[in-house]
Amino acid sequence: MRIFVTGTRGIPDIPGGVEKHCQELYPLIAALGHEVYVATRTPYIKKKQAQWKNVNLCHIYAPRKKSFEAIAHTFLAVIEAWKLKADIVHIHAVGPGLMVPFAKLLGLKVVATNHGPDYNRQKWGRSARFMLRTGEYLGGRFGDAVIVISHVIKDIIRRRCKKTAHIIYNGVQLPVLSSDRDFLDRVGVAPGNYILAVSRFVPEKGLDLLIKACQLSHTPYKLIIAGDADHETDYSKHLKHMMDVDDNIIGTGYITGEPLNQLFTHAGLFVLPSFHEGLPIALLEAMSYGLSVLVSDIPANLEVGLAKERYFKCGDMDDLKEKIDYHLTNPISPDEKLIFRSRIEETYNWEKIAKQTIAVYKETLTK
C-alpha cells in the first residue's frame, strides 16, 4: 500500500503527542513492506531529508500561525497525496479533520485518527474551538474509517458522528534503562531526588499548578520540567519566569535521546497535572520505566487504570501537594514496577499497534 500521512508537524524529533505517535508508528509500518509518506511542516524542520527510517518525508509549506497552520498545511498535503496517487490518506487530529471532505472529493480513501477533543485546550478562542469541533465532526462523519486512542473519544464519535470507531491505543517502547548520570550531573540533581514533568508549555498541561504545589510542600526534591513552548505566549513566558526565580526548579528545554532517558530512569516521581489529554504518551513512557506516577483524575488518565492513590483531583493544588508528599515518602514497590512494564508490553505495544493500523487500512480499501 502507498500510505500518505498528514495532520502532524512532522518527524523525527518534533515535540508533540501526535508527532511522537507518528514517529514510532510509521517506521514499523514501512518495515512491514508498505510505502509510507509523511507530510512535514517546513517551519519545524531543522534538517531537510528525503527519508527517515524508510519513511518518505514530504516537506510542505505551513504558515507559522497557530490558528491557521494545521488547516493550510493539510490542504496542501492532501493535494500532494492526490498527486502521489496514495491508496490511503491518514489524517491525524481534529483540526486537520476539516480537510477530510476535500480529500474525499478528490477520490481518496481517508482514515482519520482522533487524538482527543483539542477544542477543550485553554489556548483556543471561541472561533478556533468552533473550527476544531467542526473538524472533529467532519473527520468522524466522512472518513472511510475512524481511529480513536481511548474509549472516551470513541463515545464522542458515536454520539456526535453516529459512527463506530476503531480503538487503537497510543504506545511506547520498553526502554533500556540508563546507567549513566552525566546529564543529571550537568543539571545538578542526584538520582531519585527529583520530581519529573515532561510537557509542552501550554495552559492545559497544568505546569503552573505543579510548580505552586511543589513550593507549598517544601520538599527537598528538585522539580525538573523537560519541555518548551511551540509558540511563545504570555503563559509560556510566565511559566519560564516562575522557573527562573525558584532555585528548586530546573527547566531543561525540549530534550530527547540519552538526556531524556536519564531523567526518566532516575526520577523519584513523575507528575502529569493535565486538565486535558487524549491518551498521554508521557504517562505511558513513565510507566514503561517503572516510575512512581501521579496524575490528574481526567477521563484519559483514568482510562489507564492506575491505583486510586496515583490520582489527584484535577486542578486541586492542595490535593496535588498532599499526594506529592505521600508518594515521595512511599516509593513504588518492585511488584508495581513490574505491573507497569508488563501492562505497557501487553496493551501499549507499538508492534501490535502497527498491525492493527494496517488492518484498518486494508479494511478501508475493500469498502
Secondary structure, 3 states (H helix, E strand, C coil): CEEEEECCCCCCCCCCHHHHHHHHHHHHHHHCCCEEEEEEEHHHCCCCCCEECCEEEEEECCCCCCCCHHHHHHHHHHHHHHHCCCCEEEEECCCHHHHHHHHHHCCCCEEEEECCCHHHCCCCCHHHHHHHHHHHHHHHHHCCEEEECCHHHHHHHHHHHCCCCEECCCCCCCCCCCCCCHHHHHHCCCCCCEEEEECCCCHHHCHHHHHHHHHHHCCCCEEEEECCCCCCCHHHHHHHHHHHCCCCEEEEECCCHHHHHHHHHHCCEEEECCCCCCCCHHHHHHHHCCCCEEEECCHHHHCCCCCHHHEECCCCHHHHHHHHHHHHHCCCCHHHHHHHHHHHHHHCCHHHHHHHHHHHHHHHHHC
